[in-house]
Amino acid sequence: MKASLHLRSPDDRPCPGCGGLHVESFADERIDESRINDFTYASRKNPEFMCLRLVRCLNCDLVFAPRPPRQSFLAQAYSDAAYDSGPEATAAAASYAQALSSRLAGVDRQGAAVDIGAGSGPLLPHLRRFGFGDVLGIEPSRAAIDAAAPAVRPLLLEGMFDPEVLRDRRISLLCSFMTLEHIDDPGRFARDAHALLQPGGMLAVVVHDWRAPLNRLLGLRSPIIDVEHLQLFSKHAIAAMLDSAGFERIAVSPIQNAYPLRYWVRLTPLPEGPKRALVRVLERIGLADRMIPLRVGNIMATAYKPAGRSP
């Protein structure tokens, strides 16, 4: 499997959040090559509970893979990933938009709003509803873009995040929801976001909190333990990274997600057979598509570029 994942050199990378070198073991590598398929790098898939070797930074509390796959491999894997999570993506976007709506006071709606890791673009209509006229989504998966609604598809740009693509835009809001776990250098992403935003602009991110009670209870059977995840944040880790990138007025708090009950069942660590049986029962009694709001360990962080500084 190591050859398939195109791991980097034998040298461990420093913490991608703060650059720290002092770490402790968090999880051993658990990868079954026979289970790798088109959905391994897809969003909202059934949990596989596989992971790269993970360590915890003793400086900023970030959990990360010290030897992630090469960037070229990740770009291709996400480009080729399958996509079958349209309803779940729509539900997630509604939850993120609800959490974001109360945090936008003072953000210049004349500037662009950009969603990085946009999937099929379900957040973009919400950004339009918030008053942003210039809206753009960046998404590496061709299948996700093909699944976008016709009115949204022209707003999606295919590819991994590249700050050069956005240099000519006047950006007042950058969103990246459930994406920072997947990129090889989240610290660099935060610095790039800071450089791209106009003074007073806001960065909003949603990440998993590995210290959330449910994730601590489930341990290595939590769905956040995944081969896709090159790092896992805590409230302290995400705040420290944004502060190091130059942001101010950093706020981090738990958010609620509302998904159909069938999706919540998919995320549980139950064996596949009982999961399918339970979903069939829920379908028979008409509860499979009931929307259930829960706090399961996701956090939203918002941070502002100081006013008066040029990009």
C-alpha positions in Angstrom: 0.0 0.0 0.0 2.9 2.4 0.7 3.8 2.2 -3.0 0.2 2.8 -4.0 0.0 5.9 -1.8 3.3 7.3 -3.1 4.5 8.3 0.3 7.2 10.9 0.6 10.8 10.4 1.6 11.6 8.5 4.9 12.0 11.9 6.6 9.2 13.0 8.8 7.7 16.4 8.1 7.4 19.0 10.9 4.0 19.9 12.2 2.1 21.5 9.2 0.3 23.8 11.6 3.1 25.4 13.6 6.3 23.9 12.3 7.0 22.2 15.6 9.3 19.2 15.8 8.3 17.7 19.2 5.6 15.0 18.8 4.1 12.0 20.5 2.5 8.9 18.9 -1.2 9.1 18.2 -2.1 6.2 16.0 -0.2 3.5 14.1 -0.7 3.1 10.3 -3.7 1.0 9.4 -4.2 0.5 5.7 -5.7 -2.4 3.8 -4.8 -2.1 0.1 -7.7 -4.4 -0.9 -10.2 -1.8 0.3 -8.8 1.1 -1.7 -11.4 2.1 -4.4 -12.8 5.1 -6.3 -14.5 6.3 -3.1 -11.4 6.3 -0.9 -10.8 10.0 -1.7 -14.4 10.9 -2.1 -16.4 13.1 0.3 -19.0 11.7 2.7 -18.2 8.0 1.9 -18.8 5.1 4.2 -16.1 5.1 6.9 -13.2 2.8 6.3 -11.4 3.4 9.6 -8.0 3.2 7.9 -5.3 5.8 8.5 -1.7 6.8 8.0 0.6 6.8 11.0 -0.4 9.8 13.1 1.4 11.9 15.7 0.4 14.8 17.9 2.3 18.0 18.0 3.2 18.8 21.6 3.4 22.5 20.7 0.0 23.3 19.1 -2.0 20.0 19.6 -2.4 19.3 15.9 -2.6 15.6 15.0 -0.9 14.9 11.7 0.6 12.3 9.4 4.3 12.8 9.4 4.7 11.1 6.0 1.7 12.0 3.8 1.3 11.0 0.1 3.0 13.3 -2.4 1.0 16.3 -3.6 0.9 15.0 -7.2 -0.7 11.8 -6.0 -3.3 13.7 -3.9 -4.2 15.9 -6.8 -4.8 12.9 -9.1 -6.7 11.0 -6.4 -9.1 13.8 -5.7 -9.5 14.5 -9.4 -10.5 10.9 -10.1 -12.6 10.4 -7.0 -16.1 9.2 -7.4 -19.1 11.2 -6.2 -22.4 10.1 -4.8 -23.1 12.4 -1.9 -25.4 15.0 -3.4 -28.1 15.0 -0.8 -25.6 14.9 2.1 -23.6 17.8 0.5 -26.8 19.9 0.2 -27.6 19.2 3.9 -24.0 20.0 5.0 -24.1 23.3 3.0 -27.3 24.3 4.8 -25.7 23.6 8.2 -22.5 25.5 7.3 -24.6 28.5 5.9 -26.6 28.6 9.1 -23.5 28.7 11.2 -21.8 31.3 9.0 -24.8 33.7 8.6 -24.4 35.1 12.1 -20.7 35.8 11.7 -20.8 37.9 8.5 -21.6 41.2 10.1 -19.1 43.8 8.7 -17.9 41.6 5.9 -17.8 43.6 2.6 -20.4 42.0 0.3 -19.0 43.9 -2.7 -15.9 41.6 -2.6 -15.9 38.0 -3.9 -16.8 35.0 -1.8 -14.8 31.9 -2.6 -15.5 28.4 -1.5 -12.4 26.1 -1.6 -13.2 22.4 -1.8 -16.7 23.3 -3.0 -17.8 19.8 -4.1 -20.9 20.2 -6.3 -21.3 23.8 -5.2 -24.2 23.6 -2.8 -22.8 26.4 -0.6 -22.6 28.9 -3.5 -26.4 29.8 -3.7 -26.2 30.5 0.1 -23.3 32.9 -0.5 -25.4 34.6 -3.2 -28.3 34.8 -0.7 -26.0 36.5 1.8 -25.4 39.3 -0.8 -22.2 38.4 -2.5 -22.4 39.1 -6.2 -19.1 37.5 -7.2 -19.2 33.9 -6.1 -16.7 31.1 -7.0 -16.1 27.5 -6.0 -12.8 25.6 -6.4 -13.1 21.8 -6.6 -10.6 19.1 -7.7 -13.2 16.4 -8.4 -14.5 16.3 -11.9 -17.3 14.0 -10.9 -18.4 16.4 -8.2 -18.5 19.3 -10.7 -20.4 17.2 -13.2 -23.0 16.5 -10.4 -23.5 20.3 -9.8 -26.8 21.9 -10.6 -26.8 23.6 -14.1 -27.0 27.1 -12.6 -24.1 26.4 -10.3 -21.7 24.5 -12.6 -20.4 27.7 -14.3 -19.3 29.0 -10.9 -17.0 26.0 -10.3 -13.4 26.0 -11.2 -11.8 22.5 -11.5 -8.5 22.0 -9.7 -6.6 22.0 -6.4 -6.4 25.3 -4.6 -3.8 27.6 -6.3 -3.6 31.2 -4.9 -2.4 32.4 -8.3 -5.8 31.7 -9.8 -7.4 34.2 -7.4 -4.8 37.0 -7.5 -6.9 39.3 -9.7 -10.0 39.0 -7.5 -10.9 41.3 -4.7 -11.9 38.7 -2.1 -13.7 39.5 1.1 -14.7 36.0 2.2 -12.8 32.7 1.8 -14.6 29.5 3.0 -13.0 26.1 3.3 -15.3 23.6 5.0 -14.0 20.1 5.8 -11.0 20.6 3.5 -8.0 21.5 5.7 -7.7 17.9 6.9 -7.1 16.8 3.2 -4.3 19.2 2.1 -0.6 18.6 2.7 0.2 22.1 4.1 -2.7 23.8 6.0 -0.3 26.4 7.5 0.7 27.5 4.0 -3.0 27.5 3.0 -3.8 29.9 6.0 -0.9 32.2 4.9 -2.1 32.2 1.3 -5.7 32.9 2.4 -4.4 35.9 4.5 -2.5 37.2 1.5 -5.5 36.9 -0.9 -8.1 38.5 1.4 -8.7 42.2 1.2 -8.0 44.1 4.5 -10.9 43.3 6.8 -11.8 40.2 4.9 -12.8 37.0 6.7 -11.6 33.3 6.5 -14.1 30.7 7.6 -13.2 27.1 8.0 -14.9 24.0 9.4 -12.8 21.1 10.7 -13.2 18.0 12.8 -12.3 18.5 16.5 -10.4 15.3 17.5 -10.8 16.4 21.2 -14.6 16.5 20.9 -16.2 14.1 23.4 -17.7 11.8 20.8 -14.5 11.5 18.9 -12.5 10.8 22.0 -15.1 8.2 23.0 -15.0 6.4 19.6 -11.2 6.6 19.4 -9.8 4.9 16.3 -13.4 3.9 15.4 -14.4 7.5 14.9 -15.2 8.3 11.2 -12.6 11.1 11.4 -9.9 8.4 11.5 -9.5 8.2 7.7 -6.7 7.7 5.2 -7.7 10.9 3.5 -7.0 12.9 6.7 -3.5 14.2 6.8 -4.2 16.2 9.9 -6.8 16.5 12.6 -7.4 19.7 14.5 -8.5 20.7 17.9 -9.9 24.1 19.0 -6.4 25.1 20.1 -4.7 23.8 17.0 -6.9 25.7 14.5 -6.7 28.9 16.5 -2.9 28.7 16.8 -2.5 28.1 13.1 -4.7 31.1 12.2 -2.9 33.3 14.7 0.5 32.3 13.3 -0.8 33.2 9.7 -1.5 36.8 10.9 -5.2 36.7 11.4 -7.0 38.5 14.3 -10.5 38.3 16.0 -10.3 34.5 15.8 -13.4 32.7 17.0 -13.8 28.9 17.3 -16.9 27.1 18.4 -18.8 23.9 17.8 -21.4 23.7 15.1 -24.4 21.5 14.5 -24.9 19.4 11.5 -28.3 18.2 10.2 -28.2 15.1 8.0 -30.8 12.4 7.1 -30.9 9.6 9.7 -29.7 7.1 7.1 -26.4 9.1 6.8 -25.8 9.2 10.5 -26.2 5.4 10.5 -23.6 5.1 7.8 -21.1 7.0 10.0 -21.4 4.6 12.9 -18.7 1.9 13.6 -21.3 -0.9 13.2 -20.5 -3.7 10.8 -21.8 -3.2 7.2 -24.4 -5.9 7.5 -26.2 -4.5 10.6 -25.9 -1.0 9.1 -27.7 -2.0 5.9 -30.3 -3.9 7.9 -31.0 -0.9 10.1 -31.3 1.5 7.2 -33.8 -0.9 5.6 -35.9 -0.9 8.8 -35.7 2.9 8.9 -36.9 3.1 5.2 -39.8 0.8 6.0 -41.0 3.0 8.9 -40.4 6.2 7.0 -37.6 7.6 9.1 -34.5 7.1 6.9 -34.8 10.6 5.4 -35.7 12.3 8.6 -33.3 15.2 9.2 -31.6 14.9 12.5 -29.5 17.8 13.9 -26.5 16.8 16.0 -23.3 18.1 17.4 -20.8 15.4 16.6 -17.5 17.2 17.0 -17.2 19.7 14.1 -16.0 23.2 14.8 -16.2 26.5 12.8 -13.3 28.9 13.0 -13.6 32.5 11.7 -10.7 34.9 11.5 -10.2 38.4 10.0 -7.3 39.9 8.1 -6.4 43.1 10.0 -7.9 46.2 8.3 -5.5 48.6 6.7 -3.0 46.1 5.4 -2.6 45.5 1.7 -2.7 41.9 0.3 
